Amino acid sequence: MADPPQSTRQKQPTKVTTVEARQGTGPRDMVTVLVVSLLLAAVAGTAILAYFLG
């Protein structure tokens, strides 16, 4: 029996565990996420302080 055409076959997504995904990121990506998170936290803190003190 012949294989069905490519359009009817479904591609199986590759299963990646969280540990594998974390190990796949380099130090530069992790530092970027850290800096962006800290900046967003500072902006949120400033907005909260401005709301209560202003």
DSSP file (Angstrom, degrees, kcal/mol; ACC not computed):
  #  RESIDUE AA STRUCTURE BP1 BP2  ACC     N-H-->O    O-->H-N    N-H-->O    O-->H-N    TCO  KAPPA ALPHA  PHI   PSI    X-CA   Y-CA   Z-CA
    1    1 A M              0   0    0      0, 0.0     2,-0.1     0, 0.0     0, 0.0   0.000 360.0 360.0 360.0 137.2    0.0    0.0    0.0
    2    2 A A        -     0   0    0      1,-0.1     0, 0.0     0, 0.0     0, 0.0  -0.419 360.0-102.6 -79.6 152.1    1.4    3.4   -0.9
    3    3 A D        -     0   0    0     -2,-0.1    -1,-0.1     1,-0.1     3,-0.1  -0.433  42.4-105.5 -68.6 146.5    2.0    6.2    1.6
    4    4 A P        -     0   0    0      0, 0.0    -1,-0.1     0, 0.0     5,-0.1  -0.302  49.2 -81.9 -66.9 159.1   -0.6    8.9    1.7
    5    5 A P    >>  -     0   0    0      0, 0.0     3,-1.2     0, 0.0     4,-1.0  -0.180  41.5-109.1 -59.4 157.2    0.3   12.3    0.2
    6    6 A Q  T 34 S+     0   0    0      1,-0.3     3,-0.4     2,-0.2     0, 0.0   0.824 114.7  62.5 -58.6 -33.8    2.4   14.7    2.3
    7    7 A S  T 34 S+     0   0    0      1,-0.2    -1,-0.3     3,-0.0     0, 0.0   0.770 104.3  47.0 -68.3 -24.5   -0.6   17.0    2.8
    8    8 A T  T <4 S+     0   0    0     -3,-1.2     2,-0.2     2,-0.1    -1,-0.2   0.686  94.1  89.6 -91.5 -17.8   -2.7   14.4    4.6
    9    9 A R  S  < S-     0   0    0     -4,-1.0     2,-0.5    -3,-0.4     0, 0.0  -0.568  72.5-137.4 -78.3 141.1    0.1   13.2    7.0
   10   10 A Q        -     0   0    0     -2,-0.2     2,-0.4     0, 0.0    -2,-0.1  -0.842  13.5-128.0-100.4 134.6    0.4   15.1   10.3
   11   11 A K        -     0   0    0     -2,-0.5     0, 0.0     1,-0.0     0, 0.0  -0.645  20.9-130.6 -79.3 132.9    3.8   16.0   11.6
   12   12 A Q        -     0   0    0     -2,-0.4     2,-0.1     1,-0.0     3,-0.0  -0.717  24.6-121.9 -82.3 125.8    4.3   14.9   15.1
   13   13 A P        -     0   0    0      0, 0.0     2,-0.4     0, 0.0    -1,-0.0  -0.399  29.2-107.5 -67.4 145.0    5.7   17.7   17.3
   14   14 A T        -     0   0    0     -2,-0.1     2,-0.5     1,-0.1     0, 0.0  -0.571  31.1-129.1 -73.9 129.0    9.0   17.0   18.9
   15   15 A K        -     0   0    0     -2,-0.4     2,-0.4    -3,-0.0    -1,-0.1  -0.688  30.0-179.4 -82.8 125.2    8.6   16.5   22.6
   16   16 A V        -     0   0    0     -2,-0.5     2,-0.1     4,-0.0    -2,-0.0  -0.992  18.6-139.5-126.8 126.5   10.9   18.6   24.7
   17   17 A T     >  -     0   0    0     -2,-0.4     4,-2.2     1,-0.1     5,-0.2  -0.361  27.6-110.2 -77.7 164.6   11.0   18.5   28.4
   18   18 A T  H  > S+     0   0    0      1,-0.2     4,-2.4     2,-0.2     5,-0.2   0.857 119.0  54.1 -64.8 -33.9   11.4   21.7   30.4
   19   19 A V  H  > S+     0   0    0      2,-0.2     4,-2.3     1,-0.2    -1,-0.2   0.929 109.3  47.3 -66.0 -43.8   14.9   20.8   31.5
   20   20 A E  H  > S+     0   0    0      1,-0.2     4,-1.1     2,-0.2    -2,-0.2   0.892 112.4  49.8 -64.1 -39.1   16.0   20.3   27.8
   21   21 A A  H  < S+     0   0    0     -4,-2.2     4,-0.4     1,-0.2     3,-0.2   0.903 111.4  48.8 -65.9 -40.2   14.4   23.6   26.9
   22   22 A R  H >< S+     0   0    0     -4,-2.4     3,-1.0     1,-0.2    -2,-0.2   0.887 110.6  50.3 -67.0 -38.3   16.2   25.4   29.7
   23   23 A Q  H 3< S+     0   0    0     -4,-2.3    -1,-0.2     1,-0.2    -2,-0.2   0.709 101.0  65.4 -73.1 -18.5   19.5   23.8   28.8
   24   24 A G  T 3< S+     0   0    0     -4,-1.1     2,-0.4    -3,-0.2    -1,-0.2   0.609  86.9  83.9 -79.4 -11.2   19.1   24.9   25.2
   25   25 A T  S <  S-     0   0    0     -3,-1.0     0, 0.0    -4,-0.4     0, 0.0  -0.733  75.4-134.2 -94.4 142.6   19.2   28.6   26.0
   26   26 A G     >  -     0   0    0     -2,-0.4     4,-1.8     1,-0.1     3,-0.2  -0.320  27.6-100.0 -87.4 173.4   22.6   30.2   26.4
   27   27 A P  H  > S+     0   0    0      0, 0.0     4,-2.4     0, 0.0     5,-0.2   0.832 120.2  58.7 -63.3 -32.8   23.8   32.6   29.1
   28   28 A R  H  > S+     0   0    0      1,-0.2     4,-2.1     2,-0.2     5,-0.1   0.914 106.4  47.8 -64.9 -41.4   23.2   35.6   27.0
   29   29 A D  H  > S+     0   0    0     -3,-0.2     4,-2.3     2,-0.2    -1,-0.2   0.899 111.8  50.2 -64.1 -40.8   19.5   34.7   26.6
   30   30 A M  H  X S+     0   0    0     -4,-1.8     4,-2.2     1,-0.2    -2,-0.2   0.895 110.9  48.4 -66.9 -39.3   19.2   34.1   30.4
   31   31 A V  H  X S+     0   0    0     -4,-2.4     4,-2.7     2,-0.2    -1,-0.2   0.891 110.3  52.5 -67.1 -38.9   20.8   37.5   31.2
   32   32 A T  H  X S+     0   0    0     -4,-2.1     4,-2.5     2,-0.2     5,-0.2   0.926 110.1  47.2 -62.5 -44.6   18.5   39.2   28.7
   33   33 A V  H  X S+     0   0    0     -4,-2.3     4,-2.4     1,-0.2    -1,-0.2   0.904 112.6  50.8 -63.0 -40.9   15.4   37.7   30.4
   34   34 A L  H  X S+     0   0    0     -4,-2.2     4,-2.4     2,-0.2    -2,-0.2   0.934 112.1  45.6 -61.6 -47.4   16.7   38.6   33.8
   35   35 A V  H  X S+     0   0    0     -4,-2.7     4,-2.4     1,-0.2    -2,-0.2   0.917 113.7  48.5 -65.1 -44.0   17.3   42.3   32.8
   36   36 A V  H  X S+     0   0    0     -4,-2.5     4,-2.4    -5,-0.2    -1,-0.2   0.908 111.9  50.1 -63.4 -41.1   14.0   42.6   31.1
   37   37 A S  H  X S+     0   0    0     -4,-2.4     4,-2.3    -5,-0.2    -2,-0.2   0.915 111.3  48.4 -63.5 -43.3   12.2   41.1   34.1
   38   38 A L  H  X S+     0   0    0     -4,-2.4     4,-2.3     2,-0.2    -2,-0.2   0.897 111.3  50.4 -64.9 -39.8   14.0   43.4   36.5
   39   39 A L  H  X S+     0   0    0     -4,-2.4     4,-2.4     2,-0.2    -2,-0.2   0.917 111.1  48.3 -64.3 -42.8   13.2   46.5   34.4
   40   40 A L  H  X S+     0   0    0     -4,-2.4     4,-2.5     1,-0.2    -2,-0.2   0.889 111.2  50.7 -64.9 -37.9    9.5   45.5   34.2
   41   41 A A  H  X S+     0   0    0     -4,-2.3     4,-2.6     2,-0.2    -1,-0.2   0.899 110.4  49.7 -65.6 -39.5    9.4   45.0   38.0
   42   42 A A  H  X S+     0   0    0     -4,-2.3     4,-2.4     2,-0.2    -2,-0.2   0.902 111.4  48.6 -65.0 -41.1   11.0   48.4   38.5
   43   43 A V  H  X S+     0   0    0     -4,-2.4     4,-2.3     2,-0.2    -2,-0.2   0.921 112.9  47.5 -64.8 -43.7    8.4   50.0   36.2
   44   44 A A  H  X S+     0   0    0     -4,-2.5     4,-2.2     2,-0.2    -2,-0.2   0.909 112.4  49.6 -64.5 -41.5    5.6   48.3   38.0
   45   45 A G  H  X S+     0   0    0     -4,-2.6     4,-2.5     2,-0.2    -2,-0.2   0.899 110.9  49.7 -63.3 -41.1    7.0   49.3   41.4
   46   46 A T  H  X S+     0   0    0     -4,-2.4     4,-2.6     2,-0.2    -1,-0.2   0.902 110.4  50.3 -63.4 -41.7    7.3   52.9   40.2
   47   47 A A  H  X S+     0   0    0     -4,-2.3     4,-1.9     2,-0.2    -2,-0.2   0.895 111.5  48.1 -64.5 -40.1    3.8   52.9   39.0
   48   48 A I  H  X S+     0   0    0     -4,-2.2     4,-2.2     2,-0.2     5,-0.2   0.924 112.9  47.9 -66.9 -44.1    2.4   51.5   42.2
   49   49 A L  H  X S+     0   0    0     -4,-2.5     4,-2.9     1,-0.2     5,-0.4   0.918 111.2  50.6 -62.0 -43.1    4.4   54.1   44.3
   50   50 A A  H  X S+     0   0    0     -4,-2.6     4,-1.6     1,-0.2    -1,-0.2   0.871 110.1  51.3 -62.1 -37.0    3.2   56.9   42.1
   51   51 A Y  H  < S+     0   0    0     -4,-1.9    -1,-0.2    -5,-0.2    -2,-0.2   0.928 117.9  35.9 -66.5 -45.3   -0.4   55.8   42.5
   52   52 A F  H  < S+     0   0    0     -4,-2.2    -2,-0.2     1,-0.2    -1,-0.2   0.828 126.0  37.4 -81.1 -31.8   -0.2   55.6   46.3
   53   53 A L  H  <        0   0    0     -4,-2.9    -3,-0.2    -5,-0.2    -2,-0.2   0.667 360.0 360.0 -92.7 -17.3    2.1   58.6   46.9
   54   54 A G     <        0   0    0     -4,-1.6    -1,-0.2    -5,-0.4    -2,-0.1   0.460 360.0 360.0 -90.0 360.0    0.7   60.9   44.2
